[in-house]
Amino acid sequence: MKTKQYINLIVFVASSLLQQAFAQKQASPQTPTPFQTGSWQMGVKEGYTQGNLLKNRNSLQVHGSYFLVKQLAVGIAASWSREWVGDFGYTDLSVGPYARYQFTKTRLSPFLEASYQFGKRRANEVSGMSYASLAIQSTQLTPGISISLLKPLRLDLSYRFEWVDLSTNIQAFGLPQVGLTYLLR
């Protein structure tokens, strides 16, 4: 009986060793860690809400940035916003420095963006009347969450707080946004 147990033990150990020797080793793909120093990102965001002065407000923002240190990117952003009711409305176009901090490097990563932009506000022409352009300064603070869709592509869900200085008054806006960010190595 003991001889049979020893034979079973030897067969078991030998088969385990042979299985390990002939098993295929899986190659672990070298995926770049997101938000690393030296990498780039580009993104676009779209948002819509009710306007402060007029009924509707739509906004589009594009940005390009470079990660100076882990999880902190700086670059440039441009914004186009339109507020309107019927045929009457105005359009803001601005550009300026941009910063984004990713709090984690996970698939679901909270972030905070900040931007200070300079630009112009132009009212739409209505029944032959034209309006002068106004210089504007826009401060934007955007908390959000970034969701990894593919290795380089992320979905951004955010809420942008914006203060537009018209030199005569300051207008404050809140705007939910959805966007895509593409990470480059």
Residue pairs with C-beta under 8 A, 6 or more apart in sequence:
31 151
32 39
32 151
32 183
32 185
33 105
34 102
34 105
34 109
34 148
34 154
34 183
35 67
35 70
35 71
35 73
35 102
35 105
35 109
35 183
36 67
36 70
37 67
37 68
37 69
37 70
38 66
38 67
39 66
39 67
39 183
39 184
39 185
40 64
40 65
40 66
40 67
40 183
40 184
40 185
41 64
41 65
41 67
41 73
41 100
41 181
41 182
41 183
41 184
42 62
42 63
42 64
42 65
42 181
42 182
42 184
43 62
43 63
43 64
43 156
43 179
43 180
43 181
43 182
44 60
44 61
44 62
44 63
44 179
44 180
45 59
45 60
45 61
45 62
45 156
45 158
45 160
45 177
45 178
45 179
46 58
46 59
46 60
46 177
46 178
46 179
47 58
47 59
47 60
47 160
47 175
47 176
47 177
47 178
48 56
48 57
48 58
48 59
48 175
48 176
49 57
49 173
49 174
49 175
49 176
50 56
50 57
51 57
51 83
51 84
51 85
52 83
52 171
52 172
52 173
53 83
53 171
54 83
54 84
54 85
54 88
54 89
55 84
55 85
56 83
56 84
56 85
57 81
57 82
57 83
57 173
57 175
58 81
58 82
58 83
59 79
59 80
59 81
59 82
59 160
59 175
59 177
60 79
60 80
60 81
61 77
61 78
61 79
61 80
61 160
61 177
61 179
62 77
62 78
63 75
63 76
63 77
63 78
63 98
63 100
63 113
63 115
64 75
64 76
65 73
65 74
65 75
65 76
65 98
65 99
65 100
66 73
66 74
66 75
67 73
68 74
70 105
71 101
71 102
71 103
71 105
72 99
72 100
72 101
72 102
73 99
73 100
73 101
73 102
74 97
74 98
74 99
74 100
75 97
75 98
75 99
76 95
76 96
76 97
76 98
77 95
77 96
77 97
77 98
77 115
77 117
77 140
78 93
78 94
78 95
78 117
79 92
79 93
79 94
79 95
79 115
79 117
79 119
79 138
79 140
80 91
80 92
80 93
81 91
81 92
82 89
82 90
82 91
82 92
83 89
83 90
84 90
84 124
87 124
87 126
88 123
88 124
88 126
89 123
89 124
90 121
90 122
90 123
90 124
90 131
91 121
91 122
91 124
92 119
92 120
92 121
92 136
92 138
92 164
93 119
93 120
93 122
94 117
94 118
94 119
94 120
94 136
94 137
94 138
95 117
95 118
95 119
96 115
96 116
96 117
96 118
96 138
97 115
97 116
98 113
98 114
98 115
99 113
99 114
99 115
100 111
100 112
100 113
100 114
101 111
101 112
101 113
102 109
102 110
102 111
102 146
103 109
103 110
103 111
103 112
104 110
107 147
107 148
108 145
108 146
108 147
108 148
109 145
109 146
109 147
109 148
109 154
110 143
110 144
110 145
110 146
111 143
111 144
111 145
111 146
111 156
111 158
112 141
112 142
112 143
112 144
113 140
113 141
113 142
113 143
113 144
113 158
114 140
114 141
114 142
115 138
115 139
115 140
115 142
116 137
116 138
116 139
116 140
117 137
117 138
117 139
117 140
118 135
118 136
118 137
118 138
119 135
119 136
119 138
120 133
120 134
120 135
120 136
121 133
121 134
121 135
121 136
121 164
121 166
122 131
122 133
122 134
123 131
125 131
134 166
134 167
135 167
136 164
136 165
136 166
137 164
137 165
138 162
138 163
138 164
138 165
139 162
139 163
139 165
140 160
140 161
140 162
140 163
141 160
141 161
141 162
142 158
142 159
142 160
142 161
142 177
143 158
143 159
144 156
144 157
144 158
144 159
144 177
145 156
145 157
145 158
146 154
146 155
146 156
146 181
147 154
147 155
147 156
147 157
148 154
149 155
151 183
152 182
152 183
152 184
153 180
153 181
153 182
153 183
154 180
154 181
154 182
154 183
155 178
155 179
155 180
156 177
156 178
156 179
156 180
156 181
157 177
157 178
158 176
158 177
158 178
158 179
159 174
159 175
159 176
159 177
160 173
160 174
160 175
160 176
160 177
161 172
161 173
161 174
162 172
162 173
162 174
162 175
163 170
163 171
163 172
163 173
164 170
164 171
164 172
164 173
